[in-house]
């Protein structure tokens, strides 16, 4: 095991449409994509596309959508540790002018306790807060074993405060700042106070701010992808997480300025494609994005 990701599986149905019908109205979408979804799940697939062999502890139903997801994981070399649920979870995603509307149907009523995995050889754990019992248990186990821990803090969860005590790299969304009534810079201070070695707040098209081990703060603007080329922003943050994990694994001696720049380019690539699967960049894709946009950033 090189890297362990823990999250909740979704099947994403992404549809491009000019209008969202209501009542008895009907409309025809201009395009669609069906792929894997979920925060840590998408991060795991992104890391796999970049050369990591990830293990993924995630929800999985014994239905046709679950079998489809298992096939996708096998194709990408993502090793599954299923936690059974009765029904697969779905996300309906509608991109719109750089934003996206999402309607979810989730089954997180797990039928069994989380599995006890052998962490031998594991170098990093990445969590998104789903499966809170497993997230906290594995974060504690990894901290005890000296394994790096990473958190995608997309929103406030019941154990967020407790979990952060065992997190080395916390990259949170601006939404979490709003929920906790903190400014982004106050959030950096909070993350550092909780013991996070690296803390960051992603700000969408405004880039991100982050704090390093010495409590110095940094700002990193987003790459200026023309609005005419932005197709689907859903999953861009998840791909950002998977990319910095992959960069850290490949170049552990590099600083987080470089890991975040690599991840920023991965996100810039992703927003130009429809659906999570086609949004996953290769190393060559990231290099091309950096060559095109970094001089202007």
C-alpha positions as CSV (number, residue, x, y, z in Angstrom):
1,X,0.0,0.0,0.0
2,X,1.4,3.4,-1.1
3,X,-1.5,5.7,-0.5
4,X,-4.8,5.2,1.2
5,X,-7.9,7.3,0.3
6,X,-11.1,7.1,2.3
7,X,-14.4,8.5,1.1
8,X,-17.9,8.0,-0.3
9,X,-18.5,6.7,-3.8
10,X,-20.9,8.5,-6.2
11,X,-21.8,7.9,-9.8
12,X,-21.8,11.4,-11.4
13,X,-24.2,12.2,-14.2
14,X,-23.1,15.5,-15.7
15,X,-25.4,17.2,-18.2
16,X,-24.8,20.4,-20.2
17,X,-28.1,22.2,-20.8
18,X,-29.3,25.7,-21.6
19,X,-32.2,25.4,-19.2
20,X,-33.4,23.3,-16.3
21,X,-37.0,22.2,-16.9
22,X,-39.6,22.4,-14.3
23,X,-43.2,21.3,-14.0
24,X,-44.2,19.4,-17.1
25,X,-41.5,21.0,-19.3
26,X,-38.9,18.9,-21.1
27,X,-35.5,19.9,-22.5
28,X,-32.7,18.2,-24.4
29,X,-29.2,18.4,-23.0
30,X,-26.4,19.4,-25.4
31,X,-23.9,16.9,-23.9
32,X,-23.4,14.5,-21.0
33,X,-20.9,12.4,-19.2
34,X,-21.1,9.6,-16.7
35,X,-18.2,8.8,-14.4
36,X,-17.0,8.1,-10.8
37,X,-17.6,10.8,-8.3
38,X,-17.0,11.7,-4.7
39,X,-14.3,13.9,-3.2
40,X,-11.6,11.4,-2.1
41,X,-12.8,8.9,-4.7
42,X,-12.0,11.4,-7.5
43,X,-8.8,12.3,-5.9
44,X,-7.8,8.7,-5.9
45,X,-8.5,8.3,-9.6
46,X,-6.6,11.5,-10.3
47,X,-3.6,10.2,-8.4
48,X,-3.8,6.9,-10.3
49,X,-3.8,8.7,-13.6
50,X,-0.6,10.4,-12.4
51,X,1.2,7.2,-11.6
52,X,0.2,6.4,-8.0
53,X,-1.2,2.9,-7.1
54,X,-3.9,4.0,-4.6
55,X,-5.9,2.0,-2.2
56,X,-9.5,3.2,-1.7
57,X,-11.7,2.5,1.2
58,X,-15.2,3.5,0.1
59,X,-18.8,2.8,0.0
60,X,-19.9,0.2,-2.6
61,X,-23.3,-1.3,-3.3
62,X,-24.1,-4.7,-4.9
63,X,-26.1,-3.2,-7.8
64,X,-25.4,-2.4,-11.4
65,X,-24.0,1.0,-10.6
66,X,-21.7,-0.6,-8.0
67,X,-20.4,-3.1,-10.6
68,X,-19.8,-0.2,-13.1
69,X,-17.8,1.6,-10.5
70,X,-15.8,-1.5,-9.7
71,X,-15.0,-1.9,-13.4
72,X,-13.8,1.7,-13.5
73,X,-11.5,1.2,-10.5
74,X,-10.0,-1.9,-12.0
75,X,-9.3,-0.1,-15.2
76,X,-7.4,2.7,-13.4
77,X,-5.6,0.4,-11.0
78,X,-7.4,1.7,-7.9
79,X,-7.5,-1.1,-5.4
80,X,-10.9,-1.2,-3.6
81,X,-11.6,-1.9,0.0
82,X,-15.4,-1.8,-0.1
83,X,-17.7,-0.8,2.7
84,X,-21.1,-2.2,1.8
85,X,-24.2,-0.1,1.4
86,X,-27.6,-1.1,0.0
87,X,-27.8,1.4,-2.9
88,X,-25.2,3.3,-4.9
89,X,-25.1,7.1,-4.4
90,X,-25.8,9.4,-7.3
91,X,-24.9,13.0,-8.2
92,X,-26.7,14.9,-11.0
93,X,-24.4,17.8,-12.0
94,X,-25.3,20.7,-14.3
95,X,-22.4,23.0,-15.1
96,X,-23.5,26.7,-15.6
97,X,-21.2,29.7,-16.4
98,X,-18.2,28.5,-14.4
99,X,-20.4,27.2,-11.5
100,X,-22.3,23.9,-11.1
101,X,-25.6,22.9,-9.6
102,X,-25.6,19.4,-7.9
103,X,-28.5,17.2,-6.8
104,X,-27.3,14.2,-4.7
105,X,-28.9,11.0,-3.5
106,X,-26.7,9.3,-0.9
107,X,-26.7,6.1,0.9
108,X,-24.2,6.3,3.8
109,X,-26.0,3.8,6.0
110,X,-23.0,1.4,6.1
111,X,-24.0,-2.3,6.5
112,X,-20.7,-3.3,8.2
113,X,-17.9,-1.7,10.3
114,X,-15.0,-0.3,8.3
115,X,-12.3,-2.9,7.5
116,X,-9.1,-3.1,9.5
117,X,-6.4,-2.6,6.8
118,X,-2.7,-3.3,7.0
119,X,-0.9,0.1,6.6
120,X,2.5,-1.5,6.0
121,X,4.3,0.6,3.3
122,X,1.6,3.3,3.3
123,X,3.2,6.8,2.9
124,X,0.1,9.0,3.0
125,X,-3.6,9.0,4.0
126,X,-6.1,11.3,2.2
127,X,-9.6,11.9,3.7
128,X,-12.6,13.9,2.8
129,X,-14.5,13.5,6.1
130,X,-16.9,10.9,4.8
131,X,-17.0,7.7,6.9
132,X,-16.2,9.8,10.0
133,X,-15.6,6.7,12.1
134,X,-13.0,5.3,9.7
135,X,-11.6,8.7,9.0
136,X,-10.8,9.4,12.6
137,X,-9.5,5.9,13.3
138,X,-7.1,5.8,10.4
139,X,-6.0,9.4,11.0
140,X,-5.0,8.4,14.5
141,X,-3.3,5.2,13.3
142,X,-1.4,7.0,10.6
143,X,-0.2,9.7,13.1
144,X,1.0,6.9,15.5
145,X,2.8,5.2,12.6
146,X,4.4,8.4,11.3
147,X,2.4,8.3,8.0
148,X,1.5,11.6,6.5
149,X,-2.2,12.6,6.6
150,X,-4.1,14.9,4.2
151,X,-7.7,16.3,4.5
152,X,-10.0,17.7,1.9
153,X,-12.1,20.0,4.1
154,X,-14.9,20.8,1.7
155,X,-17.4,21.5,4.5
156,X,-18.0,21.3,8.2
157,X,-18.6,17.8,9.6
158,X,-19.4,16.4,13.0
159,X,-15.8,15.5,13.8
160,X,-13.9,18.2,11.8
161,X,-12.3,19.8,14.8
162,X,-11.2,16.6,16.4
163,X,-10.0,15.1,13.1
164,X,-7.7,18.1,12.4
165,X,-5.6,17.2,15.4
166,X,-4.3,14.3,13.4
167,X,-3.9,16.0,10.0
168,X,-0.6,17.2,8.5
169,X,-1.9,18.7,5.3
170,X,-5.3,20.4,5.4
171,X,-6.7,22.0,2.3
172,X,-10.1,23.4,2.9
173,X,-12.8,25.1,0.8
174,X,-14.0,28.7,1.3
175,X,-17.3,27.1,2.2
176,X,-15.8,25.8,5.4
177,X,-14.6,29.3,6.3
178,X,-18.2,30.6,5.9
179,X,-19.7,27.7,7.9
180,X,-17.2,28.4,10.8
181,X,-17.6,32.2,10.4
182,X,-13.9,32.7,9.8
183,X,-12.1,34.7,7.1
184,X,-9.7,32.6,4.9
185,X,-6.7,34.0,6.7
186,X,-8.3,33.3,10.1
187,X,-8.9,29.8,8.9
188,X,-5.1,29.4,8.2
189,X,-4.4,30.5,11.7
190,X,-7.0,28.0,13.0
191,X,-5.5,25.1,11.0
192,X,-2.0,25.9,12.2
193,X,-3.2,26.1,15.8
194,X,-4.8,22.6,15.4
195,X,-1.4,21.3,14.5
196,X,-1.6,21.1,10.7
197,X,1.9,21.4,9.2
198,X,0.5,22.8,6.0
199,X,-2.9,24.5,5.7
200,X,-4.6,26.0,2.7
201,X,-7.9,27.6,1.6
202,X,-9.0,27.2,-2.0
203,X,-10.7,30.2,-3.4
204,X,-11.9,29.0,-6.8
205,X,-11.0,31.4,-9.6
206,X,-9.1,33.5,-7.1
207,X,-6.6,30.8,-6.4
208,X,-5.6,29.8,-2.9
209,X,-3.8,31.0,0.2
210,X,-1.7,28.7,2.4
211,X,0.4,28.6,5.5
212,X,3.7,26.7,5.8
213,X,5.5,24.9,8.6
214,X,7.0,28.2,9.9
215,X,3.6,29.9,10.0
216,X,4.4,32.1,6.9
217,X,1.4,32.7,4.7
218,X,1.5,32.7,0.9
219,X,-1.0,33.5,-1.9
220,X,-1.2,31.7,-5.2
221,X,-3.4,33.0,-8.0
222,X,-5.4,30.7,-10.2
223,X,-4.2,30.1,-13.7
224,X,-6.0,32.3,-16.2
225,X,-8.0,29.8,-18.2
226,X,-10.1,31.8,-20.6
227,X,-13.8,31.7,-19.7
228,X,-14.6,30.4,-23.2
229,X,-12.6,27.3,-22.5
230,X,-14.2,26.5,-19.1
231,X,-16.7,23.7,-19.5
232,X,-17.1,21.9,-16.2
233,X,-15.7,23.0,-12.8
234,X,-17.1,20.0,-10.9
235,X,-14.3,17.8,-9.6
236,X,-11.6,20.4,-10.1
237,X,-11.0,20.6,-6.3
238,X,-10.9,16.9,-5.9
239,X,-8.4,16.6,-8.8
240,X,-6.3,19.3,-7.1
241,X,-6.1,17.1,-4.0
242,X,-5.2,14.0,-5.9
243,X,-2.5,15.9,-7.8
244,X,-0.7,17.3,-4.8
245,X,-0.8,13.9,-3.2
246,X,0.8,12.5,-6.4
247,X,3.4,15.3,-6.5
248,X,4.3,14.8,-2.8
249,X,4.7,11.0,-3.4
250,X,6.9,11.5,-6.5
251,X,9.0,14.4,-5.1
252,X,8.9,14.3,-1.3
253,X,11.8,16.7,-1.1
254,X,10.1,19.5,-3.0
255,X,8.2,22.2,-1.1
256,X,4.5,22.7,-1.0
257,X,4.8,25.7,-3.3
258,X,5.7,23.3,-6.0
259,X,3.2,20.6,-5.0
260,X,0.4,23.2,-5.1
261,X,1.6,24.7,-8.4
262,X,1.5,21.2,-9.9
263,X,-2.0,20.7,-8.5
264,X,-3.2,24.1,-9.7
265,X,-2.2,23.1,-13.3
266,X,-4.1,19.8,-12.9
267,X,-7.3,21.8,-11.9
268,X,-6.8,24.2,-14.8
269,X,-6.7,21.2,-17.1
270,X,-9.8,19.6,-15.5
271,X,-12.1,22.6,-15.9
272,X,-11.7,22.4,-19.7
273,X,-13.3,19.0,-19.9
274,X,-16.8,17.5,-19.2
275,X,-17.2,14.9,-16.4
276,X,-14.6,13.7,-13.9
277,X,-13.1,10.9,-16.0
278,X,-12.2,13.1,-19.0
279,X,-11.0,15.8,-16.6
280,X,-8.2,13.7,-15.2
281,X,-4.8,15.0,-16.5
282,X,-1.7,13.0,-17.4
283,X,1.7,14.3,-16.4
284,X,2.1,15.5,-20.0
285,X,-1.2,17.4,-19.8
286,X,-0.1,19.2,-16.6
287,X,3.3,20.1,-18.2
288,X,1.4,21.6,-21.2
289,X,-0.9,23.6,-19.0
290,X,2.1,24.9,-17.0
291,X,3.9,25.9,-20.1
292,X,0.9,27.7,-21.5
293,X,-0.4,29.6,-18.4
294,X,2.2,29.8,-15.6
295,X,4.1,32.7,-17.1
296,X,0.9,34.8,-16.9
297,X,0.0,33.8,-13.3
